[in-house]
Amino acid sequence: MSLTIFGIKNCDTVKKALKWLDAEGTAYNYHDFRKDGLDLALVERMLAGVGADTLVNKRGTTWRKLTDEQKAAVETDQVASLLVANDALIKRPVWEKDGVFRTGFAAKDMDALQTWLKS
């Protein structure tokens, strides 16, 4: 199994996910958007895997600071460029296991996440 976790180092949800993986003894690679980079190809792969509705975080301050024109880009083919320019708009963490993507780390999703990781 090849597992990669994508996120931002100071994100509390990412920290919790990494701590949980360590406690479970699960091997993973960590990719920090800001330290390791974020390019259009990676974002396009994520979008193809989970879709813009899932990948774009519309609850954060970064979303609220966008112009109406920028927000409208989420519904177009410009969404990948918007996410590359605003990495905090990506719902975190993003999980990739063997080319399949998921997002988030909510308590309500733990059973499904554990099943997915073990499959």
Backbone atoms as SQL, in Angstrom:
CREATE TABLE atoms (id INTEGER PRIMARY KEY, chain TEXT, resi INTEGER, resn TEXT, atom TEXT, x REAL, y REAL, z REAL);
INSERT INTO atoms VALUES
  (1, 'A', 1, 'MET', 'N', 0.844, -1.182, 0.000),
  (2, 'A', 1, 'MET', 'CA', 0.000, 0.000, 0.000),
  (3, 'A', 1, 'MET', 'C', 0.885, 1.239, 0.000),
  (4, 'A', 2, 'SER', 'N', 0.525, 2.171, -0.825),
  (5, 'A', 2, 'SER', 'CA', 1.204, 3.450, -0.870),
  (6, 'A', 2, 'SER', 'C', 0.218, 4.530, -0.426),
  (7, 'A', 3, 'LEU', 'N', 0.451, 5.097, 0.744),
  (8, 'A', 3, 'LEU', 'CA', -0.446, 6.102, 1.309),
  (9, 'A', 3, 'LEU', 'C', 0.286, 7.430, 1.422),
  (10, 'A', 4, 'THR', 'N', -0.333, 8.483, 0.891),
  (11, 'A', 4, 'THR', 'CA', 0.204, 9.830, 1.024),
  (12, 'A', 4, 'THR', 'C', -0.873, 10.720, 1.620),
  (13, 'A', 5, 'ILE', 'N', -0.468, 11.529, 2.579),
  (14, 'A', 5, 'ILE', 'CA', -1.355, 12.511, 3.190),
  (15, 'A', 5, 'ILE', 'C', -0.877, 13.876, 2.730),
  (16, 'A', 6, 'PHE', 'N', -1.795, 14.671, 2.193),
  (17, 'A', 6, 'PHE', 'CA', -1.496, 16.020, 1.725),
  (18, 'A', 6, 'PHE', 'C', -2.149, 17.011, 2.675),
  (19, 'A', 7, 'GLY', 'N', -1.440, 18.094, 2.966),
  (20, 'A', 7, 'GLY', 'CA', -2.031, 19.115, 3.822),
  (21, 'A', 7, 'GLY', 'C', -1.082, 20.260, 4.086),
  (22, 'A', 8, 'ILE', 'N', -1.389, 20.954, 5.160),
  (23, 'A', 8, 'ILE', 'CA', -0.597, 22.091, 5.619),
  (24, 'A', 8, 'ILE', 'C', -0.199, 21.804, 7.062),
  (25, 'A', 9, 'LYS', 'N', 1.071, 21.975, 7.367),
  (26, 'A', 9, 'LYS', 'CA', 1.637, 21.584, 8.657),
  (27, 'A', 9, 'LYS', 'C', 0.879, 22.144, 9.866),
  (28, 'A', 10, 'ASN', 'N', 0.423, 23.378, 9.786),
  (29, 'A', 10, 'ASN', 'CA', -0.212, 23.985, 10.957),
  (30, 'A', 10, 'ASN', 'C', -1.719, 23.746, 11.024),
  (31, 'A', 11, 'CYS', 'N', -2.260, 22.922, 10.147),
  (32, 'A', 11, 'CYS', 'CA', -3.692, 22.592, 10.163),
  (33, 'A', 11, 'CYS', 'C', -3.960, 21.579, 11.282),
  (34, 'A', 12, 'ASP', 'N', -4.868, 21.909, 12.197),
  (35, 'A', 12, 'ASP', 'CA', -5.168, 21.019, 13.317),
  (36, 'A', 12, 'ASP', 'C', -5.696, 19.661, 12.869),
  (37, 'A', 13, 'THR', 'N', -6.512, 19.644, 11.831),
  (38, 'A', 13, 'THR', 'CA', -7.068, 18.381, 11.351),
  (39, 'A', 13, 'THR', 'C', -5.975, 17.502, 10.764),
  (40, 'A', 14, 'VAL', 'N', -5.047, 18.091, 10.051),
  (41, 'A', 14, 'VAL', 'CA', -3.914, 17.333, 9.511),
  (42, 'A', 14, 'VAL', 'C', -3.078, 16.783, 10.662),
  (43, 'A', 15, 'LYS', 'N', -2.823, 17.595, 11.666),
  (44, 'A', 15, 'LYS', 'CA', -2.048, 17.132, 12.824),
  (45, 'A', 15, 'LYS', 'C', -2.716, 15.928, 13.480),
  (46, 'A', 16, 'LYS', 'N', -4.040, 15.988, 13.658),
  (47, 'A', 16, 'LYS', 'CA', -4.770, 14.880, 14.271),
  (48, 'A', 16, 'LYS', 'C', -4.674, 13.621, 13.417),
  (49, 'A', 17, 'ALA', 'N', -4.811, 13.774, 12.104),
  (50, 'A', 17, 'ALA', 'CA', -4.745, 12.624, 11.206),
  (51, 'A', 17, 'ALA', 'C', -3.366, 11.969, 11.261),
  (52, 'A', 18, 'LEU', 'N', -2.319, 12.783, 11.259),
  (53, 'A', 18, 'LEU', 'CA', -0.961, 12.231, 11.303),
  (54, 'A', 18, 'LEU', 'C', -0.701, 11.545, 12.637),
  (55, 'A', 19, 'LYS', 'N', -1.171, 12.139, 13.705),
  (56, 'A', 19, 'LYS', 'CA', -1.004, 11.541, 15.034),
  (57, 'A', 19, 'LYS', 'C', -1.742, 10.200, 15.101),
  (58, 'A', 20, 'TRP', 'N', -2.938, 10.157, 14.536),
  (59, 'A', 20, 'TRP', 'CA', -3.725, 8.923, 14.518),
  (60, 'A', 20, 'TRP', 'C', -3.010, 7.839, 13.707),
  (61, 'A', 21, 'LEU', 'N', -2.500, 8.204, 12.525),
  (62, 'A', 21, 'LEU', 'CA', -1.781, 7.230, 11.705),
  (63, 'A', 21, 'LEU', 'C', -0.566, 6.682, 12.446),
  (64, 'A', 22, 'ASP', 'N', 0.159, 7.561, 13.128),
  (65, 'A', 22, 'ASP', 'CA', 1.322, 7.126, 13.903),
  (66, 'A', 22, 'ASP', 'C', 0.900, 6.144, 15.002),
  (67, 'A', 23, 'ALA', 'N', -0.188, 6.460, 15.707),
  (68, 'A', 23, 'ALA', 'CA', -0.676, 5.597, 16.784),
  (69, 'A', 23, 'ALA', 'C', -1.136, 4.242, 16.247),
  (70, 'A', 24, 'GLU', 'N', -1.668, 4.234, 15.030),
  (71, 'A', 24, 'GLU', 'CA', -2.128, 2.994, 14.394),
  (72, 'A', 24, 'GLU', 'C', -0.975, 2.196, 13.785),
  (73, 'A', 25, 'GLY', 'N', 0.197, 2.828, 13.704),
  (74, 'A', 25, 'GLY', 'CA', 1.345, 2.160, 13.099),
  (75, 'A', 25, 'GLY', 'C', 1.241, 2.060, 11.585),
  (76, 'A', 26, 'THR', 'N', 0.494, 2.973, 10.987),
  (77, 'A', 26, 'THR', 'CA', 0.287, 2.972, 9.540),
  (78, 'A', 26, 'THR', 'C', 1.381, 3.777, 8.856),
  (79, 'A', 27, 'ALA', 'N', 2.031, 3.177, 7.886),
  (80, 'A', 27, 'ALA', 'CA', 3.086, 3.864, 7.130),
  (81, 'A', 27, 'ALA', 'C', 2.452, 4.830, 6.137),
  (82, 'A', 28, 'TYR', 'N', 3.043, 5.995, 6.004),
  (83, 'A', 28, 'TYR', 'CA', 2.525, 7.005, 5.080),
  (84, 'A', 28, 'TYR', 'C', 3.631, 7.966, 4.698),
  (85, 'A', 29, 'ASN', 'N', 3.398, 8.684, 3.622),
  (86, 'A', 29, 'ASN', 'CA', 4.237, 9.814, 3.225),
  (87, 'A', 29, 'ASN', 'C', 3.417, 11.061, 3.478),
  (88, 'A', 30, 'TYR', 'N', 4.070, 12.132, 3.908),
  (89, 'A', 30, 'TYR', 'CA', 3.368, 13.385, 4.135),
  (90, 'A', 30, 'TYR', 'C', 3.863, 14.416, 3.130),
  (91, 'A', 31, 'HIS', 'N', 2.927, 15.074, 2.467),
  (92, 'A', 31, 'HIS', 'CA', 3.239, 16.104, 1.474),
  (93, 'A', 31, 'HIS', 'C', 2.619, 17.411, 1.952),
  (94, 'A', 32, 'ASP', 'N', 3.464, 18.341, 2.362),
  (95, 'A', 32, 'ASP', 'CA', 3.012, 19.664, 2.804),
  (96, 'A', 32, 'ASP', 'C', 2.890, 20.575, 1.585),
  (97, 'A', 33, 'PHE', 'N', 1.695, 21.086, 1.349),
  (98, 'A', 33, 'PHE', 'CA', 1.481, 21.945, 0.182),
  (99, 'A', 33, 'PHE', 'C', 2.467, 23.096, 0.126),
  (100, 'A', 34, 'ARG', 'N', 2.773, 23.664, 1.267),
  (101, 'A', 34, 'ARG', 'CA', 3.617, 24.861, 1.282),
  (102, 'A', 34, 'ARG', 'C', 5.106, 24.523, 1.224),
  (103, 'A', 35, 'LYS', 'N', 5.500, 23.444, 1.837),
  (104, 'A', 35, 'LYS', 'CA', 6.916, 23.066, 1.845),
  (105, 'A', 35, 'LYS', 'C', 7.290, 22.273, 0.589),
  (106, 'A', 36, 'ASP', 'N', 6.432, 21.321, 0.225),
  (107, 'A', 36, 'ASP', 'CA', 6.745, 20.418, -0.878),
  (108, 'A', 36, 'ASP', 'C', 6.156, 20.867, -2.210),
  (109, 'A', 37, 'GLY', 'N', 5.301, 21.865, -2.174),
  (110, 'A', 37, 'GLY', 'CA', 4.741, 22.412, -3.398),
  (111, 'A', 37, 'GLY', 'C', 3.377, 21.851, -3.759),
  (112, 'A', 38, 'LEU', 'N', 2.720, 22.575, -4.621),
  (113, 'A', 38, 'LEU', 'CA', 1.402, 22.200, -5.116),
  (114, 'A', 38, 'LEU', 'C', 1.337, 22.659, -6.556),
  (115, 'A', 39, 'ASP', 'N', 1.192, 21.708, -7.460),
  (116, 'A', 39, 'ASP', 'CA', 1.156, 22.087, -8.872),
  (117, 'A', 39, 'ASP', 'C', -0.174, 21.709, -9.503),
  (118, 'A', 40, 'LEU', 'N', -0.375, 22.224, -10.688),
  (119, 'A', 40, 'LEU', 'CA', -1.633, 22.037, -11.404),
  (120, 'A', 40, 'LEU', 'C', -1.929, 20.558, -11.649),
  (121, 'A', 41, 'ALA', 'N', -0.937, 19.784, -11.994),
  (122, 'A', 41, 'ALA', 'CA', -1.150, 18.360, -12.274),
  (123, 'A', 41, 'ALA', 'C', -1.670, 17.614, -11.043),
  (124, 'A', 42, 'LEU', 'N', -1.097, 17.896, -9.879),
  (125, 'A', 42, 'LEU', 'CA', -1.540, 17.248, -8.644),
  (126, 'A', 42, 'LEU', 'C', -2.977, 17.643, -8.318),
  (127, 'A', 43, 'VAL', 'N', -3.281, 18.933, -8.409),
  (128, 'A', 43, 'VAL', 'CA', -4.630, 19.398, -8.104),
  (129, 'A', 43, 'VAL', 'C', -5.632, 18.799, -9.086),
  (130, 'A', 44, 'GLU', 'N', -5.274, 18.702, -10.340),
  (131, 'A', 44, 'GLU', 'CA', -6.171, 18.101, -11.324),
  (132, 'A', 44, 'GLU', 'C', -6.430, 16.631, -11.019),
  (133, 'A', 45, 'ARG', 'N', -5.418, 15.914, -10.537),
  (134, 'A', 45, 'ARG', 'CA', -5.608, 14.514, -10.127),
  (135, 'A', 45, 'ARG', 'C', -6.570, 14.423, -8.947),
  (136, 'A', 46, 'MET', 'N', -6.397, 15.340, -7.987),
  (137, 'A', 46, 'MET', 'CA', -7.288, 15.360, -6.826),
  (138, 'A', 46, 'MET', 'C', -8.727, 15.657, -7.256),
  (139, 'A', 47, 'LEU', 'N', -8.880, 16.645, -8.122),
  (140, 'A', 47, 'LEU', 'CA', -10.213, 17.009, -8.607),
  (141, 'A', 47, 'LEU', 'C', -10.861, 15.853, -9.361),
  (142, 'A', 48, 'ALA', 'N', -10.077, 15.155, -10.168),
  (143, 'A', 48, 'ALA', 'CA', -10.609, 14.008, -10.900),
  (144, 'A', 48, 'ALA', 'C', -11.043, 12.903, -9.938),
  (145, 'A', 49, 'GLY', 'N', -10.351, 12.825, -8.802),
  (146, 'A', 49, 'GLY', 'CA', -10.641, 11.773, -7.834),
  (147, 'A', 49, 'GLY', 'C', -11.837, 12.034, -6.947),
  (148, 'A', 50, 'VAL', 'N', -12.007, 13.280, -6.499),
  (149, 'A', 50, 'VAL', 'CA', -13.084, 13.557, -5.537),
  (150, 'A', 50, 'VAL', 'C', -14.055, 14.640, -5.993),
  (151, 'A', 51, 'GLY', 'N', -13.695, 15.416, -7.006),
  (152, 'A', 51, 'GLY', 'CA', -14.568, 16.482, -7.489),
  (153, 'A', 51, 'GLY', 'C', -14.395, 17.776, -6.719),
  (154, 'A', 52, 'ALA', 'N', -14.747, 18.868, -7.354),
  (155, 'A', 52, 'ALA', 'CA', -14.592, 20.195, -6.754),
  (156, 'A', 52, 'ALA', 'C', -15.478, 20.378, -5.533),
  (157, 'A', 53, 'ASP', 'N', -16.689, 19.822, -5.560),
  (158, 'A', 53, 'ASP', 'CA', -17.592, 19.989, -4.421),
  (159, 'A', 53, 'ASP', 'C', -17.001, 19.418, -3.142),
  (160, 'A', 54, 'THR', 'N', -16.235, 18.359, -3.264),
  (161, 'A', 54, 'THR', 'CA', -15.605, 17.735, -2.101),
  (162, 'A', 54, 'THR', 'C', -14.271, 18.387, -1.766),
  (163, 'A', 55, 'LEU', 'N', -13.492, 18.737, -2.762),
  (164, 'A', 55, 'LEU', 'CA', -12.133, 19.223, -2.533),
  (165, 'A', 55, 'LEU', 'C', -12.078, 20.671, -2.045),
  (166, 'A', 56, 'VAL', 'N', -12.999, 21.503, -2.486),
  (167, 'A', 56, 'VAL', 'CA', -12.957, 22.925, -2.135),
  (168, 'A', 56, 'VAL', 'C', -13.589, 23.149, -0.766),
  (169, 'A', 57, 'ASN', 'N', -12.826, 23.771, 0.113),
  (170, 'A', 57, 'ASN', 'CA', -13.295, 24.096, 1.456),
  (171, 'A', 57, 'ASN', 'C', -13.987, 25.463, 1.416),
  (172, 'A', 58, 'LYS', 'N', -15.304, 25.444, 1.492),
  (173, 'A', 58, 'LYS', 'CA', -16.077, 26.689, 1.437),
  (174, 'A', 58, 'LYS', 'C', -16.426, 27.203, 2.820),
  (175, 'A', 59, 'ARG', 'N', -15.859, 26.599, 3.869),
  (176, 'A', 59, 'ARG', 'CA', -16.170, 27.004, 5.231),
  (177, 'A', 59, 'ARG', 'C', -15.087, 27.877, 5.864),
  (178, 'A', 60, 'GLY', 'N', -13.954, 28.000, 5.226),
  (179, 'A', 60, 'GLY', 'CA', -12.829, 28.701, 5.831),
  (180, 'A', 60, 'GLY', 'C', -12.757, 30.177, 5.489),
  (181, 'A', 61, 'THR', 'N', -11.826, 30.852, 6.148),
  (182, 'A', 61, 'THR', 'CA', -11.659, 32.290, 5.922),
  (183, 'A', 61, 'THR', 'C', -11.118, 32.591, 4.528),
  (184, 'A', 62, 'THR', 'N', -10.336, 31.682, 3.971),
  (185, 'A', 62, 'THR', 'CA', -9.805, 31.919, 2.623),
  (186, 'A', 62, 'THR', 'C', -10.956, 32.025, 1.630),
  (187, 'A', 63, 'TRP', 'N', -11.956, 31.153, 1.743),
  (188, 'A', 63, 'TRP', 'CA', -13.124, 31.205, 0.854),
  (189, 'A', 63, 'TRP', 'C', -13.861, 32.539, 1.018),
  (190, 'A', 64, 'ARG', 'N', -14.054, 32.954, 2.256),
  (191, 'A', 64, 'ARG', 'CA', -14.801, 34.199, 2.516),
  (192, 'A', 64, 'ARG', 'C', -14.076, 35.426, 1.975),
  (193, 'A', 65, 'LYS', 'N', -12.762, 35.348, 1.851),
  (194, 'A', 65, 'LYS', 'CA', -11.976, 36.478, 1.347),
  (195, 'A', 65, 'LYS', 'C', -11.941, 36.563, -0.179),
  (196, 'A', 66, 'LEU', 'N', -12.382, 35.510, -0.861),
  (197, 'A', 66, 'LEU', 'CA', -12.364, 35.517, -2.324),
  (198, 'A', 66, 'LEU', 'C', -13.410, 36.480, -2.880),
  (199, 'A', 67, 'THR', 'N', -13.134, 37.000, -4.051),
  (200, 'A', 67, 'THR', 'CA', -14.112, 37.830, -4.750),
  (201, 'A', 67, 'THR', 'C', -15.207, 36.919, -5.311),
  (202, 'A', 68, 'ASP', 'N', -16.320, 37.497, -5.671),
  (203, 'A', 68, 'ASP', 'CA', -17.396, 36.716, -6.278),
  (204, 'A', 68, 'ASP', 'C', -16.927, 36.052, -7.566),
  (205, 'A', 69, 'GLU', 'N', -16.083, 36.737, -8.304),
  (206, 'A', 69, 'GLU', 'CA', -15.541, 36.182, -9.548),
  (207, 'A', 69, 'GLU', 'C', -14.685, 34.949, -9.263),
  (208, 'A', 70, 'GLN', 'N', -13.860, 35.021, -8.227),
  (209, 'A', 70, 'GLN', 'CA', -13.023, 33.883, -7.858),
  (210, 'A', 70, 'GLN', 'C', -13.890, 32.703, -7.392),
  (211, 'A', 71, 'LYS', 'N', -14.912, 33.000, -6.598),
  (212, 'A', 71, 'LYS', 'CA', -15.806, 31.937, -6.130),
  (213, 'A', 71, 'LYS', 'C', -16.504, 31.264, -7.307),
  (214, 'A', 72, 'ALA', 'N', -16.858, 32.033, -8.297),
  (215, 'A', 72, 'ALA', 'CA', -17.523, 31.482, -9.481),
  (216, 'A', 72, 'ALA', 'C', -16.597, 30.547, -10.256),
  (217, 'A', 73, 'ALA', 'N', -15.289, 30.726, -10.117),
  (218, 'A', 73, 'ALA', 'CA', -14.321, 29.878, -10.824),
  (219, 'A', 73, 'ALA', 'C', -14.412, 28.419, -10.382),
  (220, 'A', 74, 'VAL', 'N', -14.964, 28.177, -9.200),
  (221, 'A', 74, 'VAL', 'CA', -15.109, 26.810, -8.701),
  (222, 'A', 74, 'VAL', 'C', -16.014, 25.995, -9.623),
  (223, 'A', 75, 'GLU', 'N', -16.912, 26.655, -10.291),
  (224, 'A', 75, 'GLU', 'CA', -17.857, 25.973, -11.183),
  (225, 'A', 75, 'GLU', 'C', -17.323, 25.866, -12.612),
  (226, 'A', 76, 'THR', 'N', -16.073, 26.251, -12.830),
  (227, 'A', 76, 'THR', 'CA', -15.516, 26.250, -14.184),
  (228, 'A', 76, 'THR', 'C', -14.251, 25.406, -14.233),
  (229, 'A', 77, 'ASP', 'N', -13.628, 25.386, -15.392),
  (230, 'A', 77, 'ASP', 'CA', -12.368, 24.663, -15.536),
  (231, 'A', 77, 'ASP', 'C', -11.195, 25.433, -14.925),
  (232, 'A', 78, 'GLN', 'N', -11.475, 26.581, -14.314),
  (233, 'A', 78, 'GLN', 'CA', -10.435, 27.383, -13.663),
  (234, 'A', 78, 'GLN', 'C', -10.226, 26.990, -12.192),
  (235, 'A', 79, 'VAL', 'N', -11.005, 26.038, -11.696),
  (236, 'A', 79, 'VAL', 'CA', -10.940, 25.674, -10.283),
  (237, 'A', 79, 'VAL', 'C', -9.545, 25.178, -9.894),
  (238, 'A', 80, 'ALA', 'N', -8.878, 24.418, -10.732),
  (239, 'A', 80, 'ALA', 'CA', -7.544, 23.900, -10.391),
  (240, 'A', 80, 'ALA', 'C', -6.558, 25.042, -10.189),
  (241, 'A', 81, 'SER', 'N', -6.597, 26.022, -11.071),
  (242, 'A', 81, 'SER', 'CA', -5.704, 27.179, -10.937),
  (243, 'A', 81, 'SER', 'C', -5.998, 27.956, -9.661),
  (244, 'A', 82, 'LEU', 'N', -7.271, 28.090, -9.323),
  (245, 'A', 82, 'LEU', 'CA', -7.663, 28.782, -8.092),
  (246, 'A', 82, 'LEU', 'C', -7.098, 28.055, -6.869),
  (247, 'A', 83, 'LEU', 'N', -7.160, 26.731, -6.862),
  (248, 'A', 83, 'LEU', 'CA', -6.657, 25.957, -5.730),
  (249, 'A', 83, 'LEU', 'C', -5.135, 26.004, -5.634),
  (250, 'A', 84, 'VAL', 'N', -4.454, 26.009, -6.759),
  (251, 'A', 84, 'VAL', 'CA', -2.987, 26.129, -6.731),
  (252, 'A', 84, 'VAL', 'C', -2.596, 27.478, -6.136),
  (253, 'A', 85, 'ALA', 'N', -3.312, 28.521, -6.496),
  (254, 'A', 85, 'ALA', 'CA', -3.005, 29.865, -6.002),
  (255, 'A', 85, 'ALA', 'C', -3.440, 30.070, -4.553),
  (256, 'A', 86, 'ASN', 'N', -4.374, 29.247, -4.068),
  (257, 'A', 86, 'ASN', 'CA', -4.921, 29.392, -2.712),
  (258, 'A', 86, 'ASN', 'C', -4.999, 28.019, -2.053),
  (259, 'A', 87, 'ASP', 'N', -3.852, 27.485, -1.646),
  (260, 'A', 87, 'ASP', 'CA', -3.821, 26.117, -1.126),
  (261, 'A', 87, 'ASP', 'C', -4.696, 25.909, 0.104),
  (262, 'A', 88, 'ALA', 'N', -4.978, 26.962, 0.851),
  (263, 'A', 88, 'ALA', 'CA', -5.835, 26.830, 2.032),
  (264, 'A', 88, 'ALA', 'C', -7.294, 26.565, 1.657),
  (265, 'A', 89, 'LEU', 'N', -7.634, 26.670, 0.382),
  (266, 'A', 89, 'LEU', 'CA', -8.989, 26.353, -0.075),
  (267, 'A', 89, 'LEU', 'C', -9.218, 24.849, -0.196),
  (268, 'A', 90, 'ILE', 'N', -8.164, 24.066, -0.109),
  (269, 'A', 90, 'ILE', 'CA', -8.291, 22.621, -0.248),
  (270, 'A', 90, 'ILE', 'C', -8.672, 22.027, 1.101),
  (271, 'A', 91, 'LYS', 'N', -9.753, 21.262, 1.093),
  (272, 'A', 91, 'LYS', 'CA', -10.191, 20.584, 2.315),
  (273, 'A', 91, 'LYS', 'C', -9.106, 19.602, 2.728),
  (274, 'A', 92, 'ARG', 'N', -8.723, 19.652, 3.987),
  (275, 'A', 92, 'ARG', 'CA', -7.612, 18.854, 4.470),
  (276, 'A', 92, 'ARG', 'C', -8.047, 17.899, 5.583),
  (277, 'A', 93, 'PRO', 'N', -7.267, 16.833, 5.710),
  (278, 'A', 93, 'PRO', 'CA', -6.222, 16.371, 4.815),
  (279, 'A', 93, 'PRO', 'C', -6.811, 15.729, 3.561),
  (280, 'A', 94, 'VAL', 'N', -5.972, 15.645, 2.556),
  (281, 'A', 94, 'VAL', 'CA', -6.303, 14.864, 1.364),
  (282, 'A', 94, 'VAL', 'C', -5.500, 13.580, 1.477),
  (283, 'A', 95, 'TRP', 'N', -6.169, 12.466, 1.302),
  (284, 'A', 95, 'TRP', 'CA', -5.549, 11.150, 1.388),
  (285, 'A', 95, 'TRP', 'C', -5.455, 10.567, -0.018),
  (286, 'A', 96, 'GLU', 'N', -4.332, 9.972, -0.338),
  (287, 'A', 96, 'GLU', 'CA', -4.212, 9.234, -1.591),
  (288, 'A', 96, 'GLU', 'C', -3.639, 7.860, -1.290),
  (289, 'A', 97, 'LYS', 'N', -4.394, 6.854, -1.651),
  (290, 'A', 97, 'LYS', 'CA', -3.924, 5.480, -1.480),
  (291, 'A', 97, 'LYS', 'C', -4.062, 4.783, -2.821),
  (292, 'A', 98, 'ASP', 'N', -2.942, 4.385, -3.362),
  (293, 'A', 98, 'ASP', 'CA', -2.920, 3.651, -4.630),
  (294, 'A', 98, 'ASP', 'C', -3.718, 4.364, -5.723),
  (295, 'A', 99, 'GLY', 'N', -3.563, 5.684, -5.791),
  (296, 'A', 99, 'GLY', 'CA', -4.206, 6.470, -6.842),
  (297, 'A', 99, 'GLY', 'C', -5.640, 6.886, -6.569),
  (298, 'A', 100, 'VAL', 'N', -6.194, 6.496, -5.429),
  (299, 'A', 100, 'VAL', 'CA', -7.560, 6.857, -5.050),
  (300, 'A', 100, 'VAL', 'C', -7.494, 7.926, -3.970),
  (301, 'A', 101, 'PHE', 'N', -8.335, 8.972, -4.113),
  (302, 'A', 101, 'PHE', 'CA', -8.322, 10.106, -3.189),
  (303, 'A', 101, 'PHE', 'C', -9.547, 10.140, -2.287),
  (304, 'A', 102, 'ARG', 'N', -9.363, 10.697, -1.090),
  (305, 'A', 102, 'ARG', 'CA', -10.434, 11.042, -0.143),
  (306, 'A', 102, 'ARG', 'C', -10.008, 12.322, 0.557),
  (307, 'A', 103, 'THR', 'N', -10.957, 12.955, 1.229),
  (308, 'A', 103, 'THR', 'CA', -10.620, 14.163, 1.985),
  (309, 'A', 103, 'THR', 'C', -11.195, 14.069, 3.390),
  (310, 'A', 104, 'GLY', 'N', -10.612, 14.865, 4.278),
  (311, 'A', 104, 'GLY', 'CA', -11.150, 15.034, 5.617),
  (312, 'A', 104, 'GLY', 'C', -10.710, 13.993, 6.616),
  (313, 'A', 105, 'PHE', 'N', -11.039, 14.292, 7.879),
  (314, 'A', 105, 'PHE', 'CA', -10.725, 13.405, 8.991),
  (315, 'A', 105, 'PHE', 'C', -11.726, 13.696, 10.102),
  (316, 'A', 106, 'ALA', 'N', -12.967, 13.324, 9.868),
  (317, 'A', 106, 'ALA', 'CA', -14.035, 13.553, 10.833),
  (318, 'A', 106, 'ALA', 'C', -14.337, 12.271, 11.588),
  (319, 'A', 107, 'ALA', 'N', -14.707, 12.406, 12.855),
  (320, 'A', 107, 'ALA', 'CA', -15.013, 11.245, 13.689),
  (321, 'A', 107, 'ALA', 'C', -16.102, 10.381, 13.056),
  (322, 'A', 108, 'LYS', 'N', -17.085, 11.001, 12.436),
  (323, 'A', 108, 'LYS', 'CA', -18.200, 10.252, 11.839),
  (324, 'A', 108, 'LYS', 'C', -17.751, 9.375, 10.666),
  (325, 'A', 109, 'ASP', 'N', -16.578, 9.665, 10.098),
  (326, 'A', 109, 'ASP', 'CA', -16.076, 8.927, 8.942),
  (327, 'A', 109, 'ASP', 'C', -14.998, 7.903, 9.287),
  (328, 'A', 110, 'MET', 'N', -14.718, 7.725, 10.558),
  (329, 'A', 110, 'MET', 'CA', -13.586, 6.885, 10.956),
  (330, 'A', 110, 'MET', 'C', -13.728, 5.429, 10.523),
  (331, 'A', 111, 'ASP', 'N', -14.913, 4.854, 10.669),
  (332, 'A', 111, 'ASP', 'CA', -15.082, 3.449, 10.274),
  (333, 'A', 111, 'ASP', 'C', -14.810, 3.271, 8.785),
  (334, 'A', 112, 'ALA', 'N', -15.367, 4.179, 7.980),
  (335, 'A', 112, 'ALA', 'CA', -15.167, 4.099, 6.532),
  (336, 'A', 112, 'ALA', 'C', -13.691, 4.316, 6.186),
  (337, 'A', 113, 'LEU', 'N', -13.045, 5.239, 6.891),
  (338, 'A', 113, 'LEU', 'CA', -11.627, 5.511, 6.632),
  (339, 'A', 113, 'LEU', 'C', -10.774, 4.289, 6.974),
  (340, 'A', 114, 'GLN', 'N', -11.033, 3.681, 8.122),
  (341, 'A', 114, 'GLN', 'CA', -10.253, 2.500, 8.506),
  (342, 'A', 114, 'GLN', 'C', -10.454, 1.360, 7.511),
  (343, 'A', 115, 'THR', 'N', -11.680, 1.161, 7.060),
  (344, 'A', 115, 'THR', 'CA', -11.956, 0.125, 6.070),
  (345, 'A', 115, 'THR', 'C', -11.221, 0.418, 4.773),
  (346, 'A', 116, 'TRP', 'N', -11.265, 1.673, 4.342),
  (347, 'A', 116, 'TRP', 'CA', -10.589, 2.079, 3.111),
  (348, 'A', 116, 'TRP', 'C', -9.077, 1.851, 3.211),
  (349, 'A', 117, 'LEU', 'N', -8.488, 2.221, 4.338),
  (350, 'A', 117, 'LEU', 'CA', -7.053, 2.065, 4.511),
  (351, 'A', 117, 'LEU', 'C', -6.638, 0.594, 4.518),
  (352, 'A', 118, 'LYS', 'N', -7.492, -0.273, 5.014),
  (353, 'A', 118, 'LYS', 'CA', -7.163, -1.689, 5.098),
  (354, 'A', 118, 'LYS', 'C', -7.460, -2.444, 3.811),
  (355, 'A', 119, 'SER', 'N', -8.197, -1.813, 2.896),
  (356, 'A', 119, 'SER', 'CA', -8.566, -2.521, 1.665),
  (357, 'A', 119, 'SER', 'C', -7.420, -2.562, 0.678);
